Amino acid sequence: MSTIRLDFTSEQNILNMLLDNSVITDKQLLKINSTSSEIGKSKLETAFELNLINEEKILNILSSSYSLEVVNLNEKKIDQKIRQVLDLRFIEDNFIVPFELSGSTLKIAIPDSSKLSLMKNLKTMTQMEPELYASSISDIKNFIDRLKNLETKKINPSNVKIEKIKKKNEDEIVEVGSEVIVFGNKIITEAINLGASDIHIECFRNSGQVRFRIDGILRVMSNYSKFLYDNYNAVITRIKIISKLDIAERRIPQDGASTFSTDSKEVDLRVSILPTKNNERVVMRILNKEAGEKKLSELGFEAKDLEKLTKAITSPQGMVLVTGPTGSGKTTTLYSVLKHINKPGMNILTAEDPVEYELEGIGQVQVKEAINFTFESALRSFLRQDPEVILVGEIRDKATVDIALKASLTGHLVFSTLHTNDAPSSITRLQNMGTPNYLISAALTLIMAQRLARKNCPECSVIDENVTPKLLNSIGFLPEQSARAKIYKGKGCDQCGNSGYRGRMGIYEILEIDKELKQGILSDLSQAELYAIAKKNGFRTMQEMGHDLLLSGDLGYSEYERVLQSN
C-alpha cells in the first residue's frame, strides 16, 4: 500500500476500532507498536505490512458502526465547484474529501470516525449541510492526488473571472459571483505586487478596513472596504483555514502561517489574529523569500563601513551586534551576513523568534517561550553542537548575553541584536544588564545600528522649497553647505501611488571596537567619552549618512526627520 498520510488521532482511532471489533488482538497490537518503532513507519502502515489488517475490513466496520454509505471515489469526477468549497490544504491536512454538491448539501468521504468532530466546523466554513460517506484510505488519497494534479497553480485574481454589475441608483461597481476565497487571494496578490510587508484586516462598528504597510507606512486600501464589511466573518474564517488555525476559536489570540503563490513568486505568510471588541483583527506579515537573498553589497553600505563589517564577520571569533527598532531591517542584514560567510565546511546555527526565511545549509531553530525553550536554552544546546557561528535572534536578558559573550571568547563567532537607539549606547545597555566590562571589552568586535528610510520617487522628484538653510543648520549642516544645498522630495505620481516615495534604503552606522575603545570600556569610561574616542577614529553616525543622502536627492527632509530626528 502507498504511504498513508493519516494523522496520529485517526490512526489510533482505526486501531482501537479494529481492536474493539476483534479484528486484531491485544498481543497483535503490541507487536504493531514494537515493529513500528523498529522499522520507522506509522502503526497503521506497519499493521498493513504485517498482513494483520486490510482496507476492506476497516471500511466495513466504519460503515456498519456509523451507518455510513460506502462511496467509490474512483468513479467520481471532480466538479470545479467542489474545488472552491474547501481549501486544498485543509483537505490534505484533515484527509477528507468533498466529492459532490447536491443543493445545499455537501457530500464528504471520511476514512475513520475521528473526522466526525470536524462536521460542526465544516458547516460553519461552507455554510452547507455536510453528508458523510465512508471510503477507503487509498481511495481518499487517490482523490486528493487528483485534486492536486488539477490545481496546477493556486487561485488568484488573474485566473478567476469576476462578473461586475452596477447596482440600481448607485454609482458603485461591485464584484459578484466570486467566492470569499477569491477576495482573500486578491488582497494578498495586490499586497505582494505593491511590495507591502504587512496586511492589516480590521472591523469596526460600521465599517471594515484593509491596510497595507508599504515602505514602512500603513496605507488604507478603500476599494476592499464594502465587501470586507459585508463578509467579514467569512473572510476571517478563510484566513484561519489557510493558516491552519481553529476556526471556532474567537476568544483568544491565535498565530499561524501559510504559503501563497502568485504567477511570479511564492511567499510565506505569518498570521496573527487578535480578538477585539468589534470582531477579530488580522495582521499578515509577508515574508518575501527574495528579501533573504540579498547580498551584503546590495544593502547600501559605504565602502569603508562594508570593509569593517566584512572584517568582523570573517573573524574566527568575537561578537557582532546589530541594533535598531522593530522593522529596521536587522533580520535582512543578518541573513545577508550569514549567506556571505556560509561555506560547506562551516557549521552555522541560528535561534530565531520566528524563523523568517529558510537559509540553505544553515541549522535554524525556532524558540518557543511557551514550552520554556528560550534563546538562553537554545544557546546552551548550540554549544554542544560543535558550531563555528551562532546567531541569537535577540539578547533579552543577562543570562543570554553572558552565555553569548563567553561563547564568543571560546572560538565561536556570535551574532545577535539589541534594541538601542544607536551603536555606542549598546555598550551602555550591556553594562546596565550587569555584564562585566572585561567581558564586553574582550568579546565585542563590532556594533552596527541601522534604520530603513523611504527613498524619494525618482520619477517625480522636485526641489523642496520648504527646506531652508536655517532648517539644515538645525540638523548639523555647516552654514556654507546649507546655503548651496538643494533638497528634493517626491511630489507624487502614478509610479509611486502618489506617495512621493518608492522603495526603501538602509541608513547605517558602524562602530568598530578597536584597541582604544576596548581600553576605554575596561576603564569604565562614560558613553560620551567612548563616543569621543570613536569619532576621533573615524566613526560616522546615521545622521551623517543621512546628510549625504539628503544632498544626493535620495532622501527627503521630512523622511530624514521621521527616521533620524527622533533618536
Protein Blocks (a to p, Z undefined) as FASTA:
>chain_A
ZZdfbdfklmmmmmmmmmmnomacfklmmmmmmmmmmnopafklmmmmnopacfklmmmm
mmmmnopacddfklpccdfklmmmpcfklmmmnopadfbdehjaccdddfbfklmmmmmm
mmmmnopacddddddfklmmmmmmmmmmmmmbccdfklcccdddddehiabdcdehiafk
lmmmmmmmmmmmnopabdcddddfkbccddddeehiacddfklmmmmmmmmmmmmmmmmm
mnopafkbckbccddddddddfkbccdddddddddfkbccdddddddfklmmpcfklnop
afklmmmmmmmmmpfbdcdddeddehilmmmmmmmmmmmmpcfkbccdddddddfbdceh
iacddddfknopafklmmmmmmmnopabdcdfbacbfklmmmmmmmmmnopacddddddf
blklmmmmmmmnopafklmmmmpmbdcdddddddddfklgccdfklcfklmmmnopafkl
mmmpccdddebifknoonopacjddddddddddfklmmmmmnopafklmmmmmmmnopac
fklmmmmmmmnomacfklmmmmmmmZZ
